[in-house]
Amino acid sequence: ALIQICIIHVFGPRKGVTWNMNVFRQCVRQLFAVPAVKSLFHAPNALPCSWLGSQTIARRMLPFSFSRSLKVLPSVSDVTTRSKALQEVNGEIDKASANKVFAVVHIGGRQFKITTNDLIVINRIKADIGEKLVLNKVLLTGSENFSLVGTPLLSQEHVKVLATIVEHNKTAKVIVFKKKRRKMYKRTRGHRQDITVLRINDIELSPTLQ
């Protein structure tokens, strides 16, 4: 609305012209070609949403050189709503019991939903029995009243999953039998996959969301 008032003030009201989006964009481009207006709007390098509406419309309306550097600021209501939500989530993280917290971790190309004191079986890794590990690839964590979802991973500042290697073992034997009829061909093979058993010691959450 402010830009439209400036256009009408500079160029005058256009009689017989319907104010559709194309006409409005042309007028905006002509308006920003004026040196005084260009210097006025170029200095802050950021315009409130109430001036230009959505970010997409603003970038399409404005000249290319100006819209490249444009940063649309969130409204006050959006900032307050986000801050309240973060405070509530941080409070729930403080209240969360270790036994009720869960997480989804990515290990060796597979995903596991885990809680404290769980045992998970993964493919063999090179580490000694009793060695403690920190599982870095945490995709999601949460409790009864909140959930934190990574994009795609969560930062270690917010969540840490601690685990201990319990044992190295092999799975039960799987028989692989092949036969081709009338060819006198039969093969029987067995396979036991090397595995490692992990115990989840703790899921540490930090109420440091900002």
C-alpha positions, 0 to 999 in steps of 0.5 A: 500500500505504501509503494502504491501511494508513492506511485500515485504521488509520483506518476499521478493517478492513471485514469482508465487503467486497471490496477492489476499486478502487471501494471503495479510491477511496471510502476514499481520498476519505474518508481525504483528507477528514480534516484531519490527513491532508490537511495531511500529504500536501498539503505536499510537493505531490509523491509518489513513484511507489512510494507511489501506483503509476502517475500515471493511477491516482493521479489517478483515486483522489485527490480533484480538488483534490489530484490537480490539483496532484499531480506524480508523481516518477520512480523512482530507477532511471528517473532513473539509466537516463535519465542513462546513456543521455544520457551515451552519446548525448553521447559518440556526438555527440562521436565522430560524424564530420561526413561520417557525420552526416545530418539531415532538414530542412523547407524550403518545405513539403518535407522533405529528408534531407541530409548534408554537401556535398549539393546540394538544389533548393528553390523560389525564395527571396529571397536573394543568391547566396553568402549563407549560411543557417541552416536552423532547421526540423530534424526529425531528425538522427543518425549510425550509432549514435544518432538525435535526433528532434524533437517536432516540431523539434530545438532550435538548441542541439543541432543547426545546419544551415548552407547556402549559396545556389549559384544561382538558376535555372529548371527544364526546361520542362513542356508543358501541353496542353489539348484539347476534342474537337469544340469547336475548342479547343486550348491549349498552355502551357509552365511553368518553375518558379523554383528555388534551389540550396543547398549544405549546408556543415555539420551542427553537433551539440552534446553538450548533452543533459540 
